[in-house]
Amino acid sequence: MKAFDLASLLESRAGSADAYLEFIREASMSVGLYVLAAGAVDGQSPHGEDEIYVVMAGRSQFTAGGQTRDIAPGDVLFVAAEAPHRFHDIEEELVLIVIFAPPEGATLRELEAAYPAVARMAAHTD
């Protein structure tokens, strides 16, 4: 088991200029902390992985798939791989737990290790 508390994660990220801190990386997923200051610009581009955001603190708007909604603590957002999305009009510092599946930027070797049955099936279709 791995366990993390939000205060420690925020402290770890505070020493970095990066908005994102990955703190779990497994064969099937990665998890990180994403923090955007009030008024910040979310410069992310679409990812090759499905993504879940859990809003821990803050308020902003979120746009994905042509839909925009207000978000607040307790909200959970799902974004499919390759879908353009962004946080904007950030009113209060936004603290998000982000879950990527498969892991963000996973290599083919990582994916084959996570999903051996799929790797075997792919080998038989060539």
C-alpha positions in Angstrom: 0.0 0.0 0.0 1.1 3.6 -0.7 -0.6 6.4 1.2 -0.1 10.2 0.8 -1.6 13.2 2.5 -2.4 16.4 0.6 -0.4 18.7 2.9 2.8 16.7 2.3 2.2 16.6 -1.4 1.7 20.4 -1.5 4.9 20.9 0.5 6.8 18.7 -1.9 5.6 20.6 -4.9 6.1 24.0 -3.3 9.8 23.8 -3.9 9.3 23.3 -7.7 8.5 25.7 -10.5 6.4 22.9 -12.1 2.6 23.0 -11.6 2.5 19.2 -11.7 4.1 16.7 -9.3 3.7 13.0 -10.2 3.7 10.9 -7.0 2.5 7.5 -8.1 3.6 5.7 -11.2 2.5 2.1 -11.7 2.2 -0.1 -14.8 -1.5 0.7 -15.3 -1.7 4.4 -14.2 0.0 7.5 -12.9 -1.2 10.0 -10.3 -0.1 13.5 -9.7 -0.9 16.8 -8.0 -1.6 19.7 -10.3 -1.8 23.3 -8.8 -2.7 26.4 -10.7 -2.6 29.8 -9.0 -5.6 32.2 -9.2 -5.5 33.9 -12.5 -3.0 31.4 -14.0 -3.2 30.1 -17.6 -3.5 26.4 -18.0 -1.2 25.7 -20.9 -1.8 21.9 -21.2 -2.5 20.3 -24.5 -4.4 17.0 -25.1 -2.9 13.9 -23.7 -2.7 10.4 -25.1 -4.2 8.9 -21.9 -7.7 9.0 -20.3 -7.6 11.4 -17.4 -9.6 12.0 -14.2 -9.4 15.2 -12.2 -10.4 15.3 -8.5 -10.9 18.9 -7.4 -9.4 19.2 -3.9 -9.5 23.1 -3.5 -10.2 26.2 -5.6 -12.7 27.4 -8.1 -12.5 27.9 -11.9 -14.2 27.0 -15.1 -13.3 23.9 -17.1 -13.9 23.4 -20.8 -13.7 20.0 -22.6 -15.5 18.7 -25.6 -17.2 22.1 -26.3 -18.8 22.1 -22.8 -17.9 24.5 -20.1 -18.8 24.2 -16.4 -17.9 25.8 -13.1 -15.8 23.5 -10.9 -15.4 23.5 -7.1 -14.0 21.2 -4.4 -15.4 17.7 -4.5 -16.0 17.7 -8.3 -14.6 14.8 -10.3 -14.0 15.3 -14.1 -13.3 12.6 -16.7 -11.5 13.6 -20.0 -11.0 11.0 -22.7 -7.6 10.6 -24.3 -6.8 13.3 -27.0 -9.8 15.5 -26.0 -8.8 19.2 -25.9 -9.5 20.6 -22.4 -8.4 23.3 -20.0 -9.0 25.1 -16.8 -9.7 28.8 -17.1 -11.0 31.8 -15.2 -9.3 30.5 -12.1 -10.8 32.4 -9.2 -9.0 30.6 -6.3 -5.8 28.5 -6.3 -6.8 25.2 -7.9 -5.5 22.0 -6.3 -6.2 18.9 -8.3 -5.4 15.2 -8.1 -4.9 13.9 -11.6 -5.1 10.2 -12.6 -3.8 9.1 -16.0 -4.6 5.7 -17.4 -2.4 4.3 -18.8 0.5 6.3 -17.1 1.2 9.7 -18.6 3.7 9.3 -21.4 3.9 5.6 -21.0 6.4 3.7 -23.2 5.4 0.7 -25.2 7.4 -1.5 -22.8 5.4 -0.1 -19.8 2.1 -0.7 -21.6 3.1 -4.3 -22.5 4.1 -4.9 -18.9 0.7 -3.5 -17.6 -1.4 -5.3 -20.1 0.4 -8.6 -21.1 -2.8 -10.2 -22.5 -3.2 -7.2 -24.9 0.5 -7.5 -25.9 0.1 -11.2 -26.7 -3.0 -10.5 -28.8 -1.3 -7.7 -30.7 1.7 -10.0 -31.4 -0.7 -12.6 -33.0 -2.3 -10.1 -35.3 0.9 -9.0 -37.1 
